[in-house]
């Protein structure tokens, strides 16, 4: 497939799981090796169309600052596909824990599927994705929680598991309902873990550009994501396992690519994913 056609394919895959989406984008960017202007234009277009996909910013930043873009794109793809976060999370969860999840956390769900002893409270984030149906196939017990019940569920969970789509030094971008769940859990003395898979940890300037592109400051409730302060989080779970928040926000962080630190918003992009 021609690199331009590949980029158009990636651009259309707005709701795709981030790993195949970003690895496909990495292959497309790698084809621009030797064309610096084309590489920058393509990377800008990708993050503008997928402003809430932290790994897209991470991969594009790495490729743009690399001396060999094609090699770096392949390395980033390999790290995404080999991410150990899900098995490490599965191992770290307390036995027979009552766990609350919000929406469709693409790394958390496979981790829960490995643990038949947990009770999952699956909170609806408005997307209609049925976590319970999938986990029930592997004998994981799931109770569906409507959006209006997130607070009560968070107050009774042993662990509230939130998954970041992007993580900065002080906050994380996560599914709608995540901030309320974290705030209630903190007030109730419950534990909040933030899952940050490979590619989600961004430096402050990149995270700021990401969130500015993703969230409309006049109507932040319509962005399709929550900005969760890390003051509400007890631990971060990533490719190094369960770590202190300060460690989790500095592990495998993306480089800063100045070429991406310009307005990345396109009309309506704050509703994208």
C-alpha positions in Angstrom: 0.0 0.0 0.0 1.3 3.5 -0.9 2.2 5.5 2.2 -0.4 8.2 1.5 -3.1 5.5 1.1 -1.9 3.9 4.3 -2.2 7.2 6.1 -5.7 7.7 4.8 -6.6 4.3 6.1 -5.3 5.1 9.6 -7.1 8.5 9.6 -10.4 6.7 9.0 -9.8 4.3 11.9 -11.0 6.7 14.6 -12.4 4.1 17.0 -9.7 1.5 16.6 -7.8 -0.1 19.4 -4.7 2.1 19.9 -2.1 -0.6 19.4 -3.0 -1.7 15.9 -3.9 1.9 15.0 -0.6 3.2 16.0 1.5 0.4 14.7 -0.2 0.9 11.3 0.6 4.6 11.5 4.2 3.8 12.4 4.5 1.7 9.2 3.1 4.6 7.2 5.5 7.2 8.8 8.4 4.9 8.2 7.8 5.1 4.5 8.6 8.8 4.6 12.3 8.1 5.6 14.3 10.5 3.4 11.3 12.9 3.1 11.5 15.2 6.2 8.8 17.6 5.0 6.4 14.8 4.2 7.2 13.1 7.5 6.4 16.2 9.5 3.2 16.9 7.6 2.0 13.3 8.0 2.8 13.2 11.7 0.9 16.5 12.3 -2.1 15.1 10.4 -2.1 11.9 12.5 -2.1 13.6 15.9 -4.7 16.1 14.7 -7.0 13.3 13.6 -6.4 11.2 16.8 -5.8 13.9 19.5 -6.8 11.6 22.4 -4.6 8.7 21.4 -1.5 9.2 23.6 0.5 6.4 21.9 0.0 8.3 18.6 1.8 11.3 20.0 4.4 9.1 21.6 5.2 7.3 18.4 5.1 10.4 16.2 7.4 12.3 18.6 9.9 9.4 18.6 9.9 9.1 14.8 10.2 12.9 14.2 13.3 13.3 16.5 15.0 10.1 15.3 18.0 10.1 12.9 16.5 7.0 11.3 12.7 7.4 11.2 12.0 4.0 9.7 14.1 2.1 12.3 12.5 4.1 15.1 9.0 3.5 13.8 9.7 -0.3 13.9 11.1 0.0 17.4 8.0 1.8 18.6 5.7 -0.7 17.0 7.6 -3.6 18.7 7.3 -1.9 22.1 3.6 -1.4 21.7 2.9 -5.0 20.6 5.1 -6.4 23.3 3.7 -4.3 26.2 3.7 -6.4 29.4 1.3 -4.1 31.3 -1.7 -6.4 31.1 -0.1 -9.5 32.6 1.7 -7.4 35.2 -1.7 -5.9 36.2 -3.3 -9.3 36.3 -0.6 -10.6 38.7 -0.7 -7.5 40.9 -4.5 -7.4 41.6 -5.5 -8.6 45.1 -7.1 -12.0 45.3 -10.9 -12.0 45.0 -11.0 -8.2 44.6 -14.0 -6.2 43.7 -12.8 -4.1 40.8 -14.5 -1.1 39.1 -13.7 -0.3 35.5 -15.1 2.5 33.4 -15.8 2.2 29.7 -13.7 -0.1 27.5 -10.1 -0.1 28.9 -8.2 -2.0 26.2 -5.4 -3.1 28.5 -7.4 -3.6 31.7 -9.9 -6.0 30.1 -7.3 -8.6 29.0 -5.8 -8.4 32.4 -9.1 -9.1 34.1 -9.7 -12.0 31.7 -6.7 -13.7 33.2 -8.2 -13.5 36.7 -11.2 -15.7 37.3 -11.4 -14.8 41.0 -12.3 -11.1 40.7 -15.7 -9.4 40.6 -15.8 -6.7 38.0 -18.1 -3.7 38.2 -18.3 -2.5 34.6 -19.5 1.1 34.4 -21.0 2.4 31.2 -19.2 5.4 29.6 -21.9 5.9 27.1 -20.3 4.0 24.2 -22.5 0.9 24.6 -19.5 -1.4 24.6 -20.4 -4.6 26.6 -17.4 -5.5 28.8 -19.6 -8.0 30.6 -20.4 -10.1 27.6 -16.7 -10.5 26.7 -15.5 -11.3 30.2 -18.4 -13.7 30.9 -17.0 -15.9 28.1 -13.9 -16.6 30.2 -15.9 -17.1 33.4 -15.2 -13.7 35.0 -18.2 -12.4 37.0 -19.3 -9.0 35.9 -22.0 -6.7 37.3 -23.1 -3.9 34.9 -23.2 -0.4 36.4 -25.2 2.4 34.7 -23.6 5.8 34.4 -25.6 7.2 37.3 -24.3 4.4 39.6 -20.6 5.1 39.1 -20.3 6.9 42.4 -21.9 4.1 44.5 -19.8 1.5 42.7 -16.6 3.4 43.3 -17.4 3.7 47.0 -17.7 -0.1 47.4 -14.9 -1.3 45.1 -11.6 -2.6 46.5 -9.8 -1.2 43.5 -10.9 1.4 41.0 -9.0 0.6 37.8 -8.8 3.6 35.4 -6.9 3.4 32.1 -5.1 6.4 30.7 -5.2 7.1 27.0 -2.6 9.8 27.7 -0.7 10.6 30.9 1.1 13.8 31.8 3.0 15.0 34.9 -0.1 16.0 36.8 -3.2 14.5 35.1 -4.4 11.7 32.8 -6.9 11.6 30.0 -9.3 8.8 30.5 -12.8 7.6 29.7 -15.8 9.8 30.7 -16.8 9.0 34.3 -13.3 8.3 35.4 -12.8 11.5 37.3 -16.0 11.0 39.3 -15.1 7.4 40.1 -11.6 8.5 41.3 -13.0 11.3 43.4 -15.6 9.2 45.1 -13.1 6.4 45.7 -10.6 8.8 47.2 -13.3 10.3 49.5 -14.4 6.8 50.5 -10.9 5.6 51.3 -10.8 3.2 48.4 -7.8 2.4 46.2 -7.4 4.0 42.7 -4.9 2.5 40.2 -4.2 4.3 36.9 -3.2 1.9 34.1 -0.7 3.5 31.7 0.3 1.2 28.9 3.3 1.7 26.7 3.1 4.9 24.8 0.7 6.8 27.0 3.3 8.7 29.1 3.9 12.1 27.6 6.1 15.1 28.7 4.3 18.2 29.9 4.5 20.2 26.6 3.2 17.3 24.5 0.5 16.4 27.1 -0.7 20.0 27.1 -1.0 20.1 23.3 -2.8 16.7 23.4 -5.4 17.8 25.9 -5.9 21.2 24.3 -6.6 19.5 21.0 -8.9 16.9 22.7 -10.9 18.9 25.1 -13.1 22.0 24.3 -12.5 24.4 27.2 -16.0 25.8 26.8 -17.7 22.5 26.9 -15.2 20.0 28.4 -18.1 17.6 29.3 -18.7 17.0 25.6 -15.1 15.9 24.8 -15.7 12.2 25.4 -12.9 12.1 27.9 -12.2 13.1 31.5 -9.1 14.9 32.7 -8.2 13.1 36.0 -5.9 14.8 38.4 -3.1 12.5 39.6 -3.8 13.7 43.2 -6.8 11.2 43.0 -4.5 8.3 42.1 -2.7 6.0 44.5 -0.6 4.0 42.1 0.3 3.8 38.4 0.4 0.4 36.6 2.6 0.2 33.5 5.3 -1.8 31.8 7.3 -1.8 35.0 4.4 -3.0 37.1 2.7 -1.2 40.0 4.7 1.9 40.9 4.4 5.2 42.7 2.7 7.9 40.7 5.9 10.0 40.5 7.7 7.0 38.9 4.8 6.1 36.6 4.8 9.6 35.0 8.5 9.5 34.2 8.9 5.9 32.8 9.2 5.5 29.1 8.2 9.0 28.5 7.9 10.3 24.9 10.5 12.8 23.6 9.4 16.4 22.8 9.1 17.0 19.0 8.7 20.7 18.6 7.1 20.2 15.2 4.0 18.7 16.9 3.7 21.6 19.5 1.4 23.6 17.4 -2.4 23.7 17.4 -3.4 20.1 16.5 -7.1 20.7 16.6 -9.1 20.1 13.4 -12.8 21.0 13.2 -14.7 18.7 15.6 -11.5 16.8 16.6 -12.2 17.1 20.3 -14.8 14.5 19.8 -12.4 12.0 18.1 -10.6 9.1 19.7 
